[in-house]
Amino acid sequence: IGIFVATVIGVIGWWGVDLFVLATATGGMALGVGLALKETLENYFAYILIRKDKVFAEGDRVQLESGYNGYVHRITPRVTYIRHALNESLAIIPTRQLVTAEIVNFTKEINLVPAIVDVGVSYLNDPKQVASILVKVGQRALVEIKDSKGNHVAVQKRCPYLDQNKPSCGCDKDIHVDIDQPTVRFNKFNDSSLDFSVWIYVNSYGTQFKVKSAMRLIMYEEFKKYDIRIPWPIRTVYQGDEKREAQEIAEYESKRKQVMDEFGIGDLARGEGD
């Protein structure tokens, strides 16, 4: 190779070509080609990194920094296609941008997704009774909600089919954490309602939306059956007697003082320097 290069340089010099000018032109041409191929090479190496590190793959549900949420449709050395979750659009993104961007992957190594339904009930209903009915709603959801193949979509310790002497549908497979469901929580005293939530775990991010819808239908049936009321927004117009209310509140003054003496007031009366 060295002999060949020397021969070429000798011939060029014999032709009278200025080697300095030639070197300058060759360097400029190489720089121009390098700049032209910069993005192409970045995309290609990004493609290799994504495939090697398995950051995401075709079929994964992801969310981009822009908030765009969808499924990875296709990854190429130039661009990556993200299909919107509702099939509304197709995002085409240079592959190199996905290596440095913040991406949320809802699919990778996650087979346990909570399907949470929030609901508010009337202050006239007993919260303990409401909690029991919501547990019933969750238990019905575990058994009744299935996919098009008849498989339960909720992840559970024991497949309901086993109690019917049928083979498991697979909803009780590959569970590596201890889960106790359905879970019911009393979340908040809201302006017009007592706020609860009930959730069960499903096997994929997309499945939770079908389960939430089905749980609301079951919840409506159970609430109607037991007269658990979902209140309209309420605003109370104050027309009271302040003197009378002050007297009523004063009747429990001694009891409140006993509570303060026994439990104190925590750190409410302490300054930052104490």
C-alpha positions in Angstrom: 0.0 0.0 0.0 2.8 2.4 0.8 4.5 1.8 -2.5 1.2 2.4 -4.3 0.5 5.7 -2.5 4.1 6.8 -3.2 3.7 6.0 -6.8 0.4 7.9 -7.1 2.0 10.9 -5.4 5.0 10.7 -7.7 2.8 10.6 -10.8 0.7 13.5 -9.6 3.8 15.5 -8.9 5.2 14.7 -12.3 2.0 16.1 -13.8 2.7 19.3 -12.1 -0.1 19.3 -9.6 0.4 21.3 -6.4 0.2 18.7 -3.7 -0.7 21.3 -1.0 -3.7 22.4 -3.1 -4.7 18.7 -3.6 -4.4 17.9 0.1 -6.5 21.0 0.9 -9.2 20.1 -1.6 -9.3 16.4 -0.5 -9.6 17.4 3.1 -12.4 19.8 2.4 -14.2 17.2 0.4 -13.9 14.7 3.2 -15.2 17.3 5.7 -18.2 18.0 3.5 -19.0 14.3 3.1 -18.6 13.8 6.8 -21.0 16.7 7.6 -23.5 15.4 5.0 -23.5 11.9 6.5 -23.5 13.1 10.2 -27.2 12.6 10.8 -27.3 9.4 8.8 -24.5 7.9 10.9 -26.1 9.1 14.1 -29.3 7.5 13.2 -27.6 4.3 12.3 -25.6 4.0 15.5 -28.7 4.9 17.5 -30.5 2.1 15.8 -27.7 -0.3 16.8 -27.8 0.9 20.4 -31.6 0.5 20.6 -31.4 -3.0 19.3 -28.5 -4.0 21.4 -29.7 -2.5 24.7 -33.4 -3.4 24.0 -34.5 0.0 25.2 -37.8 -0.7 23.4 -39.0 -3.0 20.7 -41.8 -3.2 18.2 -45.2 -3.5 20.0 -44.1 -1.7 23.2 -46.3 1.0 24.5 -44.3 4.2 25.0 -44.7 7.9 25.8 -42.4 10.5 24.3 -41.2 13.8 25.9 -43.8 15.6 23.9 -46.6 13.6 25.6 -47.3 11.5 22.5 -48.5 8.1 23.6 -48.6 5.0 21.4 -47.1 1.7 20.2 -43.7 1.3 18.6 -44.7 0.3 15.0 -41.3 0.0 13.3 -37.7 0.8 14.0 -35.4 1.5 11.1 -31.8 2.9 10.8 -33.2 6.2 9.7 -36.6 6.8 11.4 -38.8 5.2 14.0 -42.6 5.0 13.6 -44.8 5.4 16.7 -48.5 4.5 16.1 -51.0 6.4 18.3 -52.8 4.2 20.9 -56.2 5.1 19.3 -54.9 4.7 15.7 -55.4 8.4 15.3 -52.0 9.2 13.8 -48.4 7.9 13.1 -45.4 9.8 14.5 -42.2 9.6 12.4 -39.2 10.4 14.5 -35.4 10.4 13.6 -34.1 7.3 15.4 -31.1 9.3 16.9 -33.5 11.5 18.9 -34.9 8.5 20.8 -31.5 7.6 22.3 -31.1 10.9 24.1 -34.8 11.6 24.8 -36.7 10.7 28.0 -39.1 7.9 27.1 -41.6 6.1 29.3 -41.9 2.4 28.4 -45.2 1.0 29.8 -44.5 -2.5 28.5 -40.9 -3.4 29.2 -40.7 -6.0 32.0 -44.0 -4.8 33.4 -46.9 -7.3 33.6 -48.7 -5.8 36.6 -50.6 -2.6 36.0 -53.3 -1.2 38.4 -56.7 -0.4 37.0 -58.0 2.3 39.3 -61.6 3.6 39.4 -62.4 6.7 41.6 -66.0 7.4 42.8 -67.7 9.7 45.2 -70.7 8.8 47.3 -73.2 10.7 49.4 -72.4 11.8 53.0 -75.7 10.0 53.9 -74.1 6.6 53.2 -72.1 4.7 55.8 -68.4 4.6 54.6 -67.9 1.1 55.9 -70.9 -0.2 54.0 -69.6 1.6 50.8 -66.2 0.0 51.2 -67.8 -3.5 51.5 -69.8 -2.9 48.3 -66.7 -1.7 46.5 -64.9 -4.9 47.5 -67.8 -6.8 46.0 -67.4 -4.8 42.8 -63.8 -5.7 42.6 -64.4 -9.4 43.2 -66.9 -9.4 40.5 -64.5 -7.7 38.1 -61.8 -10.3 38.8 -64.2 -13.1 37.7 -66.4 -11.5 35.1 -64.1 -9.3 33.0 -62.5 -11.3 30.2 -60.9 -10.8 26.8 -62.2 -12.0 23.4 -60.7 -15.4 24.0 -62.4 -15.9 27.4 -59.3 -15.3 29.4 -59.4 -13.2 32.6 -57.6 -9.9 32.1 -57.0 -9.4 35.8 -53.8 -10.8 37.3 -54.7 -13.0 40.3 -53.3 -15.6 42.6 -55.7 -18.3 41.5 -57.6 -18.5 38.3 -61.4 -18.6 38.8 -61.6 -21.4 36.2 -60.0 -23.8 38.7 -63.0 -23.5 41.0 -65.1 -24.7 38.1 -62.8 -27.7 37.4 -61.5 -26.1 34.2 -57.8 -25.5 33.3 -56.3 -22.1 34.2 -56.5 -19.4 31.6 -53.1 -18.1 32.6 -54.1 -15.2 34.7 -52.3 -16.7 37.7 -49.0 -17.3 36.0 -45.7 -15.4 36.3 -46.7 -13.5 39.4 -43.5 -12.5 41.3 -45.0 -10.2 43.9 -47.6 -10.7 46.6 -50.8 -8.9 45.6 -54.0 -8.7 47.7 -57.0 -7.5 45.6 -59.4 -5.9 45.1 -58.0 -2.9 47.0 -60.4 -0.3 48.4 -59.4 3.1 49.9 -61.3 5.9 51.5 -59.4 8.8 50.0 -61.0 12.1 50.9 -63.8 14.1 52.4 -64.7 16.1 49.3 -67.0 19.2 49.0 -70.0 17.1 48.0 -69.0 13.5 48.5 -67.0 10.9 50.3 -64.3 9.9 47.8 -63.3 6.2 47.4 -61.1 4.3 45.0 -61.0 0.6 44.0 -58.4 -1.1 41.9 -57.4 -4.4 40.6 -54.2 -5.4 38.7 -54.2 -6.3 35.0 -51.6 -7.8 32.7 -50.9 -4.8 30.4 -51.1 -1.0 30.2 -53.7 -1.0 27.5 -56.0 -3.5 29.2 -56.6 -1.2 32.1 -59.0 1.0 30.1 -61.3 -1.8 29.2 -61.3 -3.0 32.8 -62.0 0.5 34.2 -65.1 0.8 31.9 -66.4 -2.6 32.9 -65.8 -1.9 36.6 -67.9 1.3 36.3 -70.8 -0.7 34.9 -70.6 -3.2 37.7 -70.3 -0.4 40.2 -73.5 1.3 38.8 -75.4 -2.0 39.2 -74.3 -2.5 42.8 -74.9 1.1 43.8 -78.4 0.9 42.4 -79.0 -2.4 44.2 -78.0 -1.1 47.6 -79.1 2.5 47.2 -75.5 3.9 47.4 -75.9 7.4 46.0 -73.5 9.4 43.9 -74.4 13.0 44.8 -74.9 16.0 42.6 -72.5 18.9 43.2 -73.7 20.7 46.4 -73.2 24.2 47.7 -74.7 25.2 51.1 -76.0 28.7 51.5 -75.2 29.8 55.1 -78.3 31.3 56.9 -77.5 30.2 60.4 -77.5 31.8 63.8 -73.9 32.4 64.9 -74.8 32.9 68.6 -76.7 29.6 68.7 -73.9 27.8 66.9 -71.4 29.2 69.3 -73.4 27.9 72.2 -73.7 24.4 70.6 -70.0 24.3 70.0 -69.2 25.4 73.6 -71.1 22.3 74.9 -68.2 20.1 73.8 -65.4 22.5 75.0 -64.5 20.4 78.0 -64.3 17.2 75.9 -62.0 18.9 73.4 -59.7 20.1 76.1 -59.4 16.6 77.4 -58.3 15.5 74.0 -55.7 18.3 73.8 -54.4 17.4 77.3 -54.1 13.7 76.3 -52.7 14.0 72.7 -51.3 17.5 72.5 -51.2 19.5 69.2 -48.1 18.0 67.6 -45.7 20.5 66.1 -48.3 23.1 65.1 -47.2 25.7 67.7 -43.5 25.3 67.3 -41.3 27.7 65.3 -38.8 26.7 62.7 -35.9 27.3 65.1 -37.2 25.0 67.8 
